[in-house]
Amino acid sequence: MSMKTFQDLIKEVHEKGICQECGGCTSFCSAAFETVIGFKNPNSPPEYVNKDACLECGICYYLCPQTHVLDEDLNKEYEFTDFASMPVGKFDKIYSCQSNDEEFQKYGTDGGIVNTLLNYLLEKKLIDGAIVSKADGPFSREALYAENKEDLIKASGTVLNISPQVDEVQRFSTYTRSIPELSHYKFKKLAIVGTPCQIYTIRCMQTLGVTPSEYIEICLGLFCYHNFLFEKSQIENFEKEFKLKFEEIKKINIKEDLILKLEENDSGERTLHIPFEKLGNYIRPACHSCSDFTNVYSDISFGGLGSPDRYTTVIPRTEKGKELFKKVLDSNAINCFDLDTTTKNCMKDLISKFSEQKTKRKAKFMDSLSVKV
């Protein structure tokens, strides 16, 4: 069989509309001194920039989270079988935690746990910095390199700077291309916070020994049911459908539904819950092709689902993840909600339910693509 190339990615992934736009292929192309492929347009798949310089080595194809070439290797390494038998992935214990730092609690999405762990790593000089996601609008995010507590706090929360004069071609997305940022920080010990497709790609890099994956000390994975993508017309439809203005959104959270904290009015602060089934028109299309809800290849997984308000669900997975979690817990930087057996089982059942829903959604979506072909 001939070596797969970026041209095969275009045909098998981009043209199907399932490119996750993670940036793995563009960032770690083996033609290091040439820009062969890149993102020409925001929120669109990468394209050839200089096709003639392509070495046709196949690295880009191996790294793509949609080709699944390295699934067998990763599953063996991370002791994962499949989502049918392991909907939550491999784990020993599940926790519901909250930061003991008031600032991380105040600005965090749930319990401020991810930032607390990153801050511990930074203070202990176990990492030089972390690639995180910073909000620059209610449904718009960008990658940020954080190297201290102040940076972590800046990356928390939502900044209300949506322009009322949104250009027709401008798009707002909650998905952040974190992987390309890694190449800017070679020779630094890094932590990365990412979605399942991003963590999967990084694990592929590490399996293949692709630089700078050797500098990634730990992968912190977020639960991810889907990300959102808005064009101008969709923003207008969203505002009309749910009777709000983007400028009113103070904070976004995802648990069993989409939770929007809105600016106060005469009646005080407002909270709007929107069921996922009403959000189909605003989901990034490629998210329908992903089956990993709980980030099974991460060192530790985090999400709001299953935990009380202001608490984070935490699932340590690898030995490295378990060791870090224990150290942070022992340092009294976080506290854990006392979960009885019944509550833990309810949490696992709820998380499993969402994982199974996402797996079924992917199967239905991929079947629809087959019908179109």
Legacy VTK file of the C-alpha trace (Angstrom):
# vtk DataFile Version 3.0
C-alpha trace
ASCII
DATASET POLYDATA
POINTS 373 float
0.000 0.000 0.000
1.352 3.431 -0.931
2.109 6.003 1.767
-0.822 8.238 2.671
-0.254 11.984 2.246
-1.949 15.284 2.930
-3.823 14.822 -0.339
-5.431 11.727 1.217
-6.405 13.793 4.274
-8.136 16.261 1.988
-10.118 13.485 0.347
-10.865 11.327 3.397
-11.297 14.025 6.038
-11.653 17.580 4.723
-14.034 16.856 1.870
-16.240 14.851 4.249
-16.492 17.828 6.589
-14.946 16.000 9.554
-11.665 17.901 9.972
-11.326 18.862 13.653
-8.920 21.713 12.768
-6.671 20.681 15.670
-3.550 21.876 13.844
-1.527 18.703 14.306
-0.864 18.229 10.609
0.135 21.859 10.006
2.292 22.212 13.103
4.400 19.101 12.794
4.862 18.638 9.090
8.264 16.989 8.549
9.203 19.530 5.856
10.444 21.719 8.704
12.008 24.476 6.621
9.092 24.868 4.272
5.504 25.868 4.924
3.775 23.067 3.067
0.329 23.213 4.659
-1.405 25.822 6.771
-4.646 27.495 7.784
-5.486 30.052 5.137
-8.926 30.794 6.549
-10.082 30.839 10.191
-12.405 28.019 11.285
-11.714 26.102 8.081
-9.574 23.014 7.337
-5.880 23.514 6.478
-4.797 23.697 2.847
-1.671 23.254 0.762
0.526 26.336 0.865
3.458 24.876 -1.060
2.470 21.481 -2.419
5.691 21.015 -4.374
7.689 21.008 -1.125
5.661 18.147 0.380
7.881 15.170 1.316
4.865 12.807 1.221
6.109 11.214 4.457
2.648 10.514 5.838
3.230 12.127 9.260
0.226 14.423 8.842
-1.999 11.434 8.068
-0.806 9.511 11.135
-1.390 12.487 13.452
-4.943 13.230 12.329
-7.585 12.322 14.941
-9.935 11.260 12.152
-7.760 8.583 10.517
-7.370 6.414 13.643
-4.193 4.801 12.296
-2.646 4.585 15.759
-5.742 3.528 17.717
-4.354 0.083 18.497
-1.089 1.526 19.843
-2.836 4.156 21.955
-5.432 1.762 23.317
-2.688 -0.582 24.469
-0.700 2.243 26.059
-3.699 3.765 27.862
-5.501 0.475 28.576
-8.626 1.398 26.681
-10.753 -1.061 24.722
-13.733 0.734 23.190
-16.555 3.076 24.180
-19.145 0.307 24.196
-17.430 -1.563 27.032
-15.626 1.428 28.623
-17.806 4.528 28.095
-15.910 6.486 30.784
-12.486 5.129 29.771
-9.980 3.536 32.130
-10.045 4.867 35.703
-9.893 3.705 39.299
-11.671 6.496 41.155
-13.846 9.474 40.355
-13.923 12.688 42.387
-15.939 15.884 42.740
-13.599 18.708 43.764
-13.313 22.424 44.395
-10.304 24.716 44.588
-9.430 26.233 47.960
-8.183 29.319 46.143
-10.909 31.980 46.159
-9.762 33.547 42.874
-9.753 30.247 41.017
-13.199 29.517 42.456
-14.508 32.923 41.451
-13.255 32.901 37.875
-13.315 29.157 37.135
-16.020 27.503 35.077
-16.832 24.940 37.755
-14.613 24.370 40.780
-11.397 25.958 39.476
-9.578 22.626 39.634
-7.714 22.725 36.308
-6.139 26.092 37.103
-5.289 24.928 40.617
-3.398 21.906 39.271
-1.609 24.049 36.690
-0.684 26.605 39.326
0.753 23.822 41.513
2.877 22.589 38.609
4.115 26.119 37.903
4.905 26.947 41.534
6.778 23.668 42.000
8.625 24.366 38.709
7.485 21.028 37.311
6.511 22.884 34.127
7.614 26.162 32.548
4.184 26.996 31.210
0.821 25.695 30.067
-1.147 25.990 26.845
-4.678 26.933 27.879
-7.753 28.478 26.284
-8.647 32.126 26.853
-12.107 33.548 26.256
-12.300 36.661 24.098
-16.085 36.575 23.772
-19.062 34.454 24.897
-18.533 31.935 22.099
-15.001 32.823 21.032
-11.710 31.511 22.405
-8.006 31.658 21.620
-4.941 29.767 22.811
-2.801 31.340 25.540
0.585 30.438 26.996
0.288 30.775 30.777
3.356 30.860 32.997
1.973 32.173 36.298
-1.189 32.485 38.352
-2.096 35.857 36.830
-2.054 34.327 33.340
-4.299 31.488 34.483
-6.826 33.906 35.930
-6.773 35.964 32.729
-7.667 32.833 30.799
-10.713 32.232 33.007
-14.146 33.670 32.467
-15.737 35.380 29.502
-14.753 38.737 28.031
-17.709 40.579 26.533
-16.223 42.218 23.471
-18.459 41.037 20.644
-18.692 43.800 18.095
-22.220 44.731 17.000
-20.826 45.186 13.475
-19.861 41.567 12.866
-18.495 40.999 9.389
-20.541 38.573 7.301
-17.615 36.162 6.902
-16.442 36.375 10.506
-17.070 33.347 12.681
-17.041 32.816 16.416
-16.045 29.406 17.741
-15.578 27.921 21.204
-12.975 25.551 19.749
-9.370 26.673 20.271
-6.429 25.592 18.123
-4.027 24.868 20.965
-1.647 22.471 19.235
0.014 25.030 16.894
1.035 26.981 20.007
3.242 24.093 21.115
5.757 24.710 18.344
6.396 28.232 19.695
7.576 26.858 23.043
10.074 24.155 22.169
12.607 23.361 24.894
10.116 24.259 27.635
8.371 21.782 29.912
4.713 22.141 29.043
1.270 21.176 30.245
-1.609 21.335 27.814
-5.338 21.567 28.445
-7.273 20.218 25.497
-10.317 18.591 23.972
-10.363 14.849 23.138
-9.273 15.355 19.524
-6.355 17.541 20.633
-5.168 15.118 23.306
-5.516 12.222 20.854
-3.305 14.043 18.356
-0.678 14.797 21.002
-0.603 11.141 22.033
-0.040 10.231 18.378
2.868 12.716 18.278
4.366 11.145 21.395
3.957 7.640 19.976
5.786 8.683 16.807
8.349 10.797 18.655
7.379 13.970 16.802
8.980 17.164 18.160
8.065 18.990 20.411
5.798 16.342 21.957
8.692 15.222 24.169
8.404 18.509 26.060
4.782 17.912 27.061
4.874 16.881 30.716
1.172 16.297 31.242
-2.110 16.353 29.303
-5.189 17.638 31.105
-8.311 16.683 29.158
-11.704 18.357 29.166
-15.023 16.561 28.831
-16.329 17.566 25.420
-19.791 16.915 24.037
-19.418 19.521 21.311
-18.066 22.969 20.473
-20.036 25.830 18.956
-19.548 27.755 15.725
-21.424 30.954 14.896
-21.596 33.018 11.748
-23.413 36.349 11.745
-26.751 34.894 10.667
-26.481 32.204 13.336
-25.786 34.802 16.020
-28.944 36.632 15.008
-30.952 33.385 14.993
-29.554 32.362 18.390
-30.427 35.710 19.945
-33.934 35.583 18.514
-34.566 31.941 19.414
-33.429 32.244 23.023
-34.442 35.882 23.587
-31.067 37.302 24.583
-28.133 39.337 23.273
-24.584 37.996 23.014
-23.422 41.063 24.925
-25.512 39.953 27.922
-23.667 36.655 28.376
-21.346 36.813 31.398
-20.411 33.155 31.704
-20.913 29.848 29.926
-20.995 26.403 31.515
-21.900 22.948 30.259
-23.319 20.208 32.459
-26.475 18.340 31.440
-27.346 21.299 29.224
-25.859 24.635 28.152
-25.940 27.093 31.055
-25.708 30.821 30.333
-25.217 33.371 33.093
-26.611 36.680 31.857
-26.122 40.258 32.995
-28.373 41.379 35.800
-31.613 43.186 35.112
-34.192 44.624 37.500
-34.904 41.097 38.743
-31.242 40.326 39.447
-28.854 37.868 37.778
-30.390 35.625 35.165
-29.527 32.014 34.353
-30.686 30.346 31.155
-30.595 26.565 30.619
-30.710 25.419 26.982
-31.117 21.682 26.191
-28.521 20.260 23.826
-31.201 19.027 21.428
-32.054 22.670 20.669
-28.452 23.551 19.763
-27.909 21.365 16.711
-27.733 24.324 14.311
-24.886 25.917 16.269
-22.544 22.945 16.731
-19.272 22.691 14.789
-20.084 20.086 12.111
-16.890 18.085 12.745
-17.894 17.577 16.388
-20.561 15.150 15.193
-17.788 12.831 13.998
-16.118 12.460 17.415
-17.024 9.687 19.867
-14.781 10.585 22.836
-16.710 12.481 25.521
-14.496 11.965 28.583
-11.026 12.397 27.017
-9.864 8.823 27.553
-6.210 9.409 26.548
-5.572 12.287 28.960
-3.611 12.025 32.217
-6.587 13.515 34.076
-10.053 14.311 32.748
-12.224 17.193 33.972
-15.808 18.316 33.487
-18.826 19.766 35.223
-21.148 16.857 34.511
-22.114 14.849 37.587
-20.811 17.301 40.184
-22.726 19.853 42.281
-22.636 23.517 41.319
-19.157 25.071 41.736
-17.501 21.637 41.801
-15.489 19.849 39.103
-15.701 16.170 38.224
-12.144 14.782 38.183
-11.018 11.444 36.718
-7.295 10.658 37.163
-6.276 8.074 34.549
-2.534 7.526 34.133
0.001 6.969 36.916
1.347 10.452 36.203
-2.145 11.903 36.541
-2.869 10.023 39.767
0.435 11.152 41.272
-0.202 14.805 40.423
-3.745 14.719 41.776
-2.582 13.161 45.053
0.153 15.772 45.507
-2.256 18.648 44.935
-4.828 17.084 47.258
-2.187 16.525 49.957
-1.061 20.153 49.615
-4.569 21.258 50.654
-4.948 23.275 47.450
-8.219 21.500 46.711
-10.974 19.776 48.634
-13.152 16.867 47.559
-16.880 16.501 48.050
-17.684 13.490 50.206
-19.237 11.041 47.751
-20.999 7.931 48.963
-21.176 4.815 46.807
-24.651 5.608 45.505
-23.638 9.129 44.446
-20.489 7.868 42.714
-22.497 5.282 40.809
-24.995 7.958 39.760
-22.126 10.129 38.507
-20.628 7.267 36.514
-24.036 6.377 35.069
-24.681 9.972 34.002
-21.239 10.348 32.399
-21.656 6.972 30.695
-25.021 8.106 29.352
-23.491 11.183 27.690
-20.602 9.117 26.351
-23.007 6.623 24.820
-25.090 9.441 23.327
-22.011 10.919 21.694
-20.972 7.539 20.296
-24.446 7.024 18.826
-24.436 10.548 17.416
-21.177 9.836 15.604
-22.483 6.556 14.177
-25.607 8.291 12.876
-23.579 11.164 11.417
-21.056 8.892 9.670
-23.919 6.805 8.257
-25.423 9.976 6.815
-22.107 10.750 5.104
-22.035 7.273 3.588
-25.535 7.774 2.202
-24.471 11.083 0.598
-21.485 9.393 -1.049
LINES 1 374
373 0 1 2 3 4 5 6 7 8 9 10 11 12 13 14 15 16 17 18 19 20 21 22 23 24 25 26 27 28 29 30 31 32 33 34 35 36 37 38 39 40 41 42 43 44 45 46 47 48 49 50 51 52 53 54 55 56 57 58 59 60 61 62 63 64 65 66 67 68 69 70 71 72 73 74 75 76 77 78 79 80 81 82 83 84 85 86 87 88 89 90 91 92 93 94 95 96 97 98 99 100 101 102 103 104 105 106 107 108 109 110 111 112 113 114 115 116 117 118 119 120 121 122 123 124 125 126 127 128 129 130 131 132 133 134 135 136 137 138 139 140 141 142 143 144 145 146 147 148 149 150 151 152 153 154 155 156 157 158 159 160 161 162 163 164 165 166 167 168 169 170 171 172 173 174 175 176 177 178 179 180 181 182 183 184 185 186 187 188 189 190 191 192 193 194 195 196 197 198 199 200 201 202 203 204 205 206 207 208 209 210 211 212 213 214 215 216 217 218 219 220 221 222 223 224 225 226 227 228 229 230 231 232 233 234 235 236 237 238 239 240 241 242 243 244 245 246 247 248 249 250 251 252 253 254 255 256 257 258 259 260 261 262 263 264 265 266 267 268 269 270 271 272 273 274 275 276 277 278 279 280 281 282 283 284 285 286 287 288 289 290 291 292 293 294 295 296 297 298 299 300 301 302 303 304 305 306 307 308 309 310 311 312 313 314 315 316 317 318 319 320 321 322 323 324 325 326 327 328 329 330 331 332 333 334 335 336 337 338 339 340 341 342 343 344 345 346 347 348 349 350 351 352 353 354 355 356 357 358 359 360 361 362 363 364 365 366 367 368 369 370 371 372
